[in-house]
Amino acid sequence: MPRLIYIMGPSGCGKDSLMAEARLRLPAEAPVVFAHRYITRPADAGGENHVALSRAEFQIRLTRGLFALSWESHGFAYGIGREIELWMEAGLSVVMNGSRAALSRSLVAYPGLLPVLVDVPDEILRERLNVRGREDTVEIQARLARARIAVTETPALVRFDNSGPLAERGQALSELIIQTTSNASD
């Protein structure tokens, strides 16, 4: 059975880079697709490839039930489209970039999802936030404080250390995805 693989972690932990690297390392025949997010952030804001929506566009999609999951974070609205349900019905597992704060609601909507918490030590997180240059010093401090929020504990939760080389960690994530997909079809 296909599974929703819910990647989450603090801003700056390297989720986008990690997911992109894992995507490149998956075998072509793997029954896995990656969901894009709909975000009320400009398309050229850096980071992940997402669908940029105005607040009005986001709201109409939300009101019409076009999002499977949605949440607010850092002043932006995020959504995952209902197309993920079609993909899973077609036998594909779906990897998505989720929110730690929205995990409990996501587990209610998709009880079989695999939550993967990506994390790095505080000093690496600080360095990555500085290097990406999207936040000033005050915003970085706020993100560092928010990085340690509690995550909904569930027996399925996988804690994933992303402090090593990107190629190595991307390979490890692709192996986790393959293992999850294989287990889901057993």
Phi, psi and omega in degrees: 000134179297156184226148173269121181255111192257098181273129181214165178163171182294152175305131178094355181283351176097023181303311184298313179296318180298314180295320179297318179294317179297320180300319179294331186267352178288141175299145182303328183274358181297130180280063186224136173231158180249128179278143172266159178255149171263123186224142176276054180224142181303147181297332182265020183284355181091166180084221188290157171281113183226170174266115181278131178232148170287166177301320181295316178298317180298313183298319180293322177294320178296312181299324181274004176074029183273355178255133173285322179219148175206156179196169176243140177199138176053035177082006179239155174258139182235143176216150172245124185291155178298347179302337179299329179291322176295319180297316179292322176298332179276004176093015181256138169279149185238128175260131180223156176264110185251190182239135177299319182293334182264003184301313184299319177294323180293323177295327177293316181289324183226078186301336181269007183294153177258109178277126180240114180265111178273131183215158175217158175298154183307319183293325177289320178300314179301315180298316181294320177296319177297315183295321183289337171067021179270344184235152173275180184302318180295317180293323177297316178300319179295319179293322177295319178295319181288339183300335185259019177297149180291144178251141177306120179278134177215147181303333182279350185301127176252125175265124187240114179281122181247033183267355180271187178300142184303316181299317180294314182289324176297320177296317180297320178292320179298322178295321176297317179297314179299314180300316180297318180294319178295315180295325182293332182269355180286000000 
